[in-house]
Amino acid sequence: PLFRSSYVQDFHWLMDGKYCSSEYNFKKQINEPGHHEFTFVLKDYFGDMHYDTLNVWIADKPILNDAEFTPAEGTQAIDPYESIYFTWSAKTEKIKLAHRYHFTLSEQNYANTESKFNSIDTILNEPHFIYHNKLNPFKKYNWTVQAINEYGLTSDEKIESFFFTKGLPGEGSLQATIDIGNASIVPVQLTLLDHKHNDK
């Protein structure tokens, strides 16, 4: 109901049950994520109390778990002819929100090589992705994920991981990447050790 000022004894705002303001209109910065309740309290000329309530939900950026995901970083010998399952998790603190995920998958390019793999760059509604198509054998693949909540806020964390596919049948190997900077030719000596640190 509307009241003339002469009919009002007192009014104020409460935020989560605590005094907030004595102005009809005011600005309030809210730093605590989650649900907040604003209540307008008015006491009229006759001493009757009137209330109106406004519910507000405050969301922070989503938090992406960039420590636990599959496949794990540096996984070796993934079968390029089988489906590959990517999984991860994210949440927005103190409020239940839907999330979307910016997912990419690409094949590592090297000098003097050409890839026919079609890179993936898509938005997903679930924290997982299944790649059903064939990958190329004996290759390195990079994949990334970043979370976005339904308010459009993007996680500071970002998964940036990679894995290697195994070679053709009968072809065993371990794969790794050596960064040589801007050099075109660099001599490299490799030593392979078993779990007892014996040369192989």
N, C-alpha and C positions, 0 to 999 in steps of 0.2 A: 504494500500500500504506500501511497504518497502522503507525506506530512508537510504542513507548513512549518517553517522554522519556529514560529511562536508556539506550536504544539509539541515541540521536542524539548525534553529536559536534558537528555544526554545521548551520545552515540559514540561508538568506537569500533575498531576492527580487532579481531583476534586472529593470530596465525598459529595453528596447532594448539589452540587453547590458551595462548599467551598474548598479552597486549601487543598490538602492532602499530596502530595509528589512530589519531582522532580527526582525520581529514576524510571528507567524502571521497575524494580522489587522491591517490597517492601511488608512488612507485616504490617497488621493493625488489632488491636483488636477492635471489635465492641461490645459495651455494651448495645446499645439501640435496643430492639426488633423491628421487623417490616421490611418495605421495605427500601432499600438504593440503590442509584444509583452512580456508579463510572464512571467518564468520563475522558478519556485520550485525552489531548489537545496537538496538535503538530503544530508548526509554521515552515514552510519550508523556504528554502533559498530565495524564491521569495516572501515571506510574506503571502503565502496562508495558511489558517487554515484547519486542519484536526482533526476529532473527531471520537472517538469510545467509546461505552457505554457498561457497564457491570451492570446488575441488580442483587442484592443480597437480599435475604429474611432471616432475623435472627429471630429465634424462641426461646422463653424462655420455661420453664416448664409449662405445663397446670395448670390451677387453678381449682380445684374441689370445688364446693360449698358443704361444709360439714355441713352446718347449715340448709339447706332446702332440704328435700327429703321425699319420702313416701315409705313404711309406716313410720310414725314418731317413734323415739326411744321409746321403752317401750309400744308400742300399745298393748292393751289388747283385748282378746276375738275375734281374727280374725277367721272367719269361715274356718276350715281346709278342707272343702269339696268344697269351691268356689275358683275360680282363684284369685291369688294375684298379684297385680300390683306394681312393684318397679320402681320408677322414681327418677332421679337426674339430675344435669347439670354441665357442665364444659366448659371452654374456654381457648384459648391461647391468651394472650394480644397482640393487635396491628397487628395481622395476622390471616387470616382465614385458619384454618387447620382442617382436619378430625381427629377425636379422636376414640380411642378404649377404652374399659373398662374391667378391670379384676374384675369379679364378682364371689362371693362365697356365698353359702347358706348351712348352716349345722344345725343339731339338737343338742341342748345342751345335753351333756352326764352327768349323775349323777352316783354316786356310787351305785352298785348293780342293775343297770338298763341296758337294752340292746335295742338299737334302730335298726330298719330295714330301716331307712331313708337313701337313697343314696345321699350323699353330692354332691353339684354342685360346680364346679370350672371351669370357662369358660371365654372366651374373647368375648365381644359383640361389635358390630359396632354402636349401637344406645344407647342413655342414658336412656334405660328402659328395663325391663324384665318382662315377664308374666309367672308365674308358674301355669300351668294348672293341674298338678297332685295333688292328695290328700296328705295333711299333716296329721300328727297324732294329735288327740285331746289332749288338756290339756298339751301342750309342749311349751318349750321355743326354739326359732330359732334365730340363729345369722347370720347376713349377712354383707358383706363388698364390697366396690367398690373403685377402684383406677383408675384414668384416665391416658391414654398414648396418646400423639399426634403422628402424622404421621412421625415425626423425631425420634421417639423412646424415647422421654423424658417423664418421669413419674412424676405425681403430688406429691408434698410434702404432700398434704392433702389426707386423706383416711377416707371414711365413715366406721365406725365400729358400727353397730346398732343391735337391737334385737327386737323381738315381741313375743307375747304369743298367742297360739291358744285357743279357748274356748273348754270347755268340751263337753261331750255327751249331747244330748237333755235333758233338765231338770236339768242339772248340772251347777250351777252358781258358779263363783269363781273369785277371784283376785289372780294374781300370782306375785311373786317377788323372788329374789335370795338373800340369806344371806351368806356372806363370813365368814367362820369359820377358815380360814387359814389351818394349818396342824392338827388341833384338830380332834379327831374322834367323840367325844360326847360333845355337848355344850347345856346347858339349855337355852331355848329361851322363852320369854314372849311377846306375841303379843297383841296389843290393836288396834282395828279398830274404827276409828272416822268418823262421818258423816261431812258434810260441816260446821256444827255448832260446831264441835269438841265435840260432845256428844258420850260417849262410846256406842258401839254396841256389 
